[in-house]
Amino acid sequence: MTKIKITSEQLKKIQESLNTGNPDGNKMTKQQLFTIATLAYKMWEDLSDEDQLDDWMTSKIAQSEQSIIAVTKAYFYDEIENSVDGMKTLSPGDIIIGQ
């Protein structure tokens, strides 16, 4: 896999470019998701199995994972419910992510 390295300045320019013309009104959300994904990937790349993170760091990562999973399940549940008939028996808890 090719490694992607970006500087803080490059990340700032990307974030600024996301501020232009998003007609659906989700500009800030898309920018935040992009930042989360980019920074999480960069940390994932740099983190070795031997690295020790502070307890508060691992706690925040675990909380973030649960938050993203909850939002993603709700988002995709709404997408499925609105596009497919007969999905009334499906609940967001039935959607499995990452297992």
C-alpha positions as CSV (number, residue, x, y, z in Angstrom):
1,M,0.0,0.0,0.0
2,T,1.3,3.4,-0.9
3,K,1.8,5.7,2.1
4,I,0.1,9.1,2.0
5,K,2.0,11.9,3.8
6,I,0.5,15.3,4.1
7,T,1.7,18.4,6.0
8,S,-0.5,20.5,8.3
9,E,-0.4,23.2,5.6
10,Q,-1.6,20.8,3.0
11,L,-4.4,19.6,5.2
12,K,-5.5,23.2,5.8
13,K,-5.6,23.8,2.1
14,I,-7.7,20.7,1.5
15,Q,-10.1,21.8,4.3
16,E,-10.4,25.3,2.7
17,S,-11.1,23.8,-0.7
18,L,-14.0,21.8,0.8
19,N,-15.6,25.1,1.8
20,T,-16.6,25.9,-1.8
21,G,-20.0,25.1,-3.3
22,N,-21.7,22.3,-1.5
23,P,-25.4,22.7,-2.5
24,D,-26.8,20.1,-0.1
25,G,-25.8,22.1,3.0
26,N,-23.5,19.4,4.5
27,K,-20.3,21.3,3.9
28,M,-19.2,21.4,7.5
29,T,-20.0,17.7,8.1
30,K,-18.2,16.6,5.0
31,Q,-15.2,18.7,6.0
32,Q,-15.2,17.2,9.5
33,L,-15.5,13.7,8.2
34,F,-12.6,14.3,5.8
35,T,-10.5,15.6,8.7
36,I,-11.3,12.7,10.9
37,A,-10.6,10.2,8.2
38,T,-7.3,11.8,7.1
39,L,-5.9,12.3,10.6
40,A,-7.0,8.8,11.7
41,Y,-5.3,7.3,8.7
42,K,-2.1,9.3,9.3
43,M,-2.0,8.2,12.9
44,W,-2.8,4.6,11.9
45,E,0.1,4.7,9.5
46,D,2.6,6.1,12.0
47,L,1.5,4.1,15.0
48,S,3.5,0.9,15.6
49,D,2.5,-2.1,17.8
50,E,5.2,-1.1,20.3
51,D,3.9,2.5,20.8
52,Q,2.2,3.2,24.1
53,L,-0.6,5.7,24.1
54,D,-1.8,7.5,27.2
55,D,-5.0,6.1,28.7
56,W,-6.9,9.2,27.9
57,M,-5.9,8.8,24.2
58,T,-7.1,5.2,23.9
59,S,-10.3,6.2,25.7
60,K,-11.0,9.1,23.2
61,I,-10.3,6.8,20.3
62,A,-12.7,4.2,21.6
63,Q,-15.4,6.9,22.2
64,S,-14.8,8.2,18.7
65,E,-15.2,4.8,17.2
66,Q,-18.5,4.2,19.0
67,S,-19.8,7.6,18.0
68,I,-18.9,7.1,14.3
69,I,-20.4,3.7,14.3
70,A,-23.7,5.0,15.8
71,V,-23.9,7.8,13.3
72,T,-23.0,5.6,10.4
73,K,-25.6,2.9,11.3
74,A,-28.3,5.6,11.6
75,Y,-27.3,7.2,8.3
76,F,-27.3,3.9,6.4
77,Y,-30.5,2.7,8.1
78,D,-32.2,5.9,6.9
79,E,-30.8,5.4,3.4
80,I,-32.0,1.8,3.3
81,E,-35.4,2.5,4.8
82,N,-36.1,5.3,2.3
83,S,-35.0,3.4,-0.7
84,V,-36.2,-0.2,-0.2
85,D,-39.8,-1.4,0.5
86,G,-40.3,-3.9,3.3
87,M,-37.3,-2.8,5.4
88,K,-39.6,-1.8,8.3
89,T,-38.4,-4.9,10.3
90,L,-34.7,-3.8,10.1
91,S,-33.4,-1.7,13.0
92,P,-30.1,0.2,13.2
93,G,-28.9,-2.4,15.7
94,D,-29.1,-5.0,12.9
95,I,-26.4,-3.3,10.9
96,I,-23.0,-4.7,11.7
97,I,-20.0,-2.5,10.9
98,G,-16.4,-3.7,11.2
99,Q,-16.9,-7.3,12.2
